[in-house]
Amino acid sequence: MGALSASFYNPLPVTFAVRVAPRLCPSDRPLRVTDTSTPALYRSLSADDMAAVDQVIHQRLSSRIALVNQISHYIVQAGGKRVRPMLLLLIARALGCDSTERHELAAVVEFIHTATLLHDDVVDESDLRRGRKTANAMFGNAASVLVGDFLYSRAFQMMVSTNRLRVMAVLAEATNVIAEGEVLQLMNMHDPDISVDDYLRVIEYKTAKLFEASARLGAVISDASPEVEEACAGYGRTVGTAFQLIDDLLDYEGTTAELGKNIGDDLREGKPTLPLLVAMQRGTPAQRELIRHAIEHGEVEKMPEIVAIVRDTGALEATREAAREQVQRAQAHLALLPDTPWRQALLQLSFDSIGRSN
């Protein structure tokens, strides 16, 4: 098994396994993006599929309860990158699957993700997401939690309709692990002494797991071999990890306008993310104490000073380098997929996940 290298932020130890099989190690001639003429190859290739998924989403959101319709449409219409359903679609197409089943399952993945967002915003007491008020800020906590439950249950109705036990097993496990990740994150709140392993475990459970499940489902519905299925799952897991590492970095590098959420939310919520952990390790005793106090008390009043410390200690670049390492692992996983434009799109998507500003 491979491990996330500790070289980017020595001397903090890391033993977080990402389960890269030896046969998938990068070759002497690693995969490269060959089509540089299209900035977003993955979006152009998946455009028709994503439009079909949007139709499924709007059809399946229907409820006899007016408030369910109102809140569901409110959060879905807010948009978002929809990377998880796109992963499923791209992998399915890369493996030659053209069944409309892929659209239904891509919508299932998006419903599960949306449900987690509704619950997250209540737990985190967030009031801004994707540049607009969160559902809990608009409709209240109780309604948001219950509509999140509706989206979970609707997702399970839809996955049962596929009549594939393997599909249900993958998604049931993913939702269970995501819930565990939410609890792990809650336990880590306001604790500046958590290990990097603990931080990475939250990412593995809370974020990377649904990326992994999305990619795995693309292989499952393509009737791929177990070896290829694991390669796809590994790709999703590593891209998901890189995606979250960049999210955590942007809380100290981006702007509210770019991110669509309030800068400093992670600190206000007492989340000890990698930029802070690295800054505490590398900073002076006074800098370390300032960050510790801010994490313990969710204090954002000294956010400018903390951002300066995070930058001056090289913690942002260390976090970005950790994300790059995950993308390199994702590249290795793609080696088992046929050499097609779809594989190129997946490769480009992994690279773009670390170069984004929102």
N, C-alpha and C positions, 0 to 999 in steps of 0.2 A: 504494500500500500504506500502511496505517496503522502507526503506531509507538506503543509504550507510552510515554506521556508521562513526562517526567522531572520534572514540576512538583512531584510529591509528595515528592521528597527532594533537590531541588537542593542542591549543584551536581553530583551524580553524573550522568554521561552515560548515556543509554540509546539503543540503535538497534535493539532487539529487535522485529522485525516480527511482527505478528499477522495480516496479510493480510486486512484488511477491505476488501471491494470498495466503491468509491464509491457504488454504488446502494443499499448497505445502511446508509449513514450515518443516524443517528437523524433523524427528521423533526421538524417544529416541534411535533408532538403525539406524543410518545413513548408506547410501549406501557405500560400500567399494569395491575397486578393488580386485577381487578374483583371477584373473589370473595374477600372478606376474612373471610367467616363460617367458612370451613374452614381451620384453621391449616396443614394439610398436604394440600392438594388433590392434589398429585402422588402422595402415598401412597394416598389413597382411590381415585383413578382407576386406579392401577396395581395395586391389591391383588390382584385375581383373576389378572392376568397374572403378578405376582411369585410367587403361589402355584403357578402352572403351571411357572414357571421352577425353583422349588425342587424340584418333582417330577422335572424333567429332570435337575437337578444330582445328586440322589440316585441316580437310575437310572444315570447315566453315570459315576458314581464307582466303580462296581463293578470289581473286579480279582480275578484268581485268586491274587494275592499278598497275604497277610494284612497285612503291614506297610504296604503301599500303601493298603489300605482303612482301616487304623487312623489313619494320619497324615492322609490326605485328609479323612476325616470329622472328625477332631479340629479341623483348621483351618477347615473349612467351617461346622461347627456353632458356631464361635465367633461367628458372626453378622457384623456389620459393616453399613455403610449400604447397600451394593449400589447405589451411585449410577450406576455405569457401565451395568449391565444395565437399570436403570430409564430412563436416557436413551434407550437404544435402543427400549425399549417405548413410551415417551411419544411419541417422534418418529414411530415407525411408526403409532401410533394417530392422531396429529395429521394424518398424511398419508393416512389412510383404509385402512391395511393391517390386515387381520384374519387373516392367514395364521398358522398355528401355527409356521411357520418362525421367527417372531420369538422364540419361547420357546427354541428350540434355539440360536439365535445369541446371545441374552442369556446363556444358560448358558456358551457358549463364551467370551464376554467375561469372565464371572466366573471361569472356570477360568484364563484367562491372567493376570488380576489376582492370583488366589490364588497362582499359580506365582511371580509376581514377589515377592510377600510372603515366600514361603518362602526364596527366594534372597536377598532384601534382609536378612532377619533373620540369615542366616548371615554375610553380608558385614559387616553392622553389629554383629555379636555382641550382638544384642538378646536380652533374656530375658523381656520382657513386651509383649504386644500384646492389645488389646481386653479388658484386665483379667484375662488369664490368661497362663500361661507360653507362650512361643513354642514352635513345634514343634521347633526345634533345641535348645532348653533341655530339652525332654521326651525327644526321641528321638535327639539328636545331629546334628551338621552333615551328615555323609555321607548319612544317611537323608533329611534334609530337602531337600537338593539333588536327590537322585535322585527323590523324590516330586514335587518341582517340575517336573522333566523329564517325569515321567509325565503331569502335568496339562497341560503344553504339548502333548505328543504326542496326548493324548486330545482336546484342543481342536482340533487339526488334523484328527483323524479325523472329528470332528463337522462341521467346516466343509466338508469335502470332500463330506459327505453332502447338502449343499444343492445341489450340482451347479451352483453359480454361480461362474464364474471371477472376476467382479468382487468377490464376497465374499472369496474366497481371496486376491486381490491386496491388498485393504484390510488384512486381518488379517496377512498375511505382512509387509507393509511396517511395520505398527504394531509387531509383535514385534521386528523388526530394529532399528527406531529406539529402542524401549525398551531394548534391550540396549546400544545405543550410549550412551544416557543414563546407564545404570548405570556404564559405563566413564568417561564424562565426570565423573560425580560422584566416582568413585574418584580420578580425577586431581586434582580440586579439594580433596580432603580435606586438612585442616590447612594450608591456604593462605589467609592473611588478605588477600592482595593480589589475589585474583581480581576481575575486573570484574563489574559488575552484569549486563552482557551474558552473561558466562559462567554466572553463577548462573541467569539466566532461560532460557538455552539448555538447562540441565539440566532445568528444569521443563517446557519445551516437549517435550523428548524423553522424559523419564522418566515424567511424569504426564499432561500435557495430551494426549499422542498417543493414549493409549487412550480418553480421553474423546472426542477427535475421531473416532476410528475407530468408537466405539459409536454416536455420533450419526449419522455418515455411513452406517453400516449400516442404521439405521432408514429412511433415505431410499432406499438402494439397493434394499431389499426391497419398498419402496413404489413402485418404478419412477418415482421423482421425476425431474424435469428436472435437467440438470447444474447449473443456476443454484440450484435449491432444494437440491440435494445439497451444494453448496459452502456455502450458508448454514447448513445443519444442521451441517456439519463445523466451520464457524467458531464456531457456538454452543458445540459441545462443547469446542473448543480453549480458548475464553475462559473458560468455566465451570471447566474443568480447571485453568487457570492460577490463577484466583481461589481455587479449592479448596486448591491447594498453598500459595499465599501465606498463607492463613488457618492451615493446618497449621503452617507455619513460625512464625507469630505465636504460636500457642497454646503452643508449647514454652517461651515466656517469659511467658505470661499465664495458662495453665490450671493444673489440678491433676492429679495422677496418677489420682485417683478419676474425674475427668471424662473425661480423655483415654484411660484404659485402657492407658497406657504411662508409663514413667518420665520425669518432668520433667527436662529437661537432656540428654536423649539426643542431640539434635543437636550440642550443644556437646561432649559426651563423645566423639562420633564425629568431631569436628573439622570439622563442616559450617559453612561461612561463609554463613549465610542472610541474607536481606534485613534483618531486624531488627538483626543485628550489623553489617552493612555500613553501614547508615544511622547507627547509633550511633557507629561509628568515624569516620565523616565529620563528624558533628556534635559529638562529644565533645571534651573537653580532651585535651591530649597524654597526660596520665597515664591517663585513661580509655581512650583509644585503645590505649595500650601494654598495659593490663590485658586488654583483649579480644583483642588480637593474640596475647598469650602463651597465653591460654586456648584459642584456636583451634589454635595450633601444637602444643600439648601435650595437647589434649583434657581440659583441667583443669576440673573442676566444683566444686572446693572453694570457689571464690569466686562460685558461682552467684548467691547473694543480691545481691552487689555488682553483678554484671553485669546482673541483672534490673532493678535500680534505675537503672543507666545507660541501659539500653534504654528504660525508661519515661520517665526525666527528659529524654532527648534527643528525645522524640517519635517514636522509631523504630517503636513499635507502631502508632501512628495513621498514620504514613507507609505502613506495610505494609498496613494495612487500607484506606487510600485507594487504593493500587495495586490491591487486589482489587476495590474498588468500580468503578474504572475499567474493569476487565475485564468486570464484570457489565453495565455500560452498553453495552459492545460486544456482549455476548451478547444484550441486549435488541434492539439494532439488527438482528442476524442473524435474529431471530424474525419480523421484519416481513414476510418472504416466505411465512410459513406461514399457512394458513387460520385465521381468527379462530374458534377453538373452545375448549371447556374444556381440551383437551389443550395448546393453546398457552398458555393461562393457567397451567396446571400447570408447564409448562417455565419460564415467566417467574418464577413463585413459587419454583421450585427454585433458579434462579440467584440470587435475592435471599437466600434462606435459606442459601445456601452461604457467605455472608460474615457471617451473624449467629449462627453456631453456636458451641458451647463444647466440642465434641469432634469 
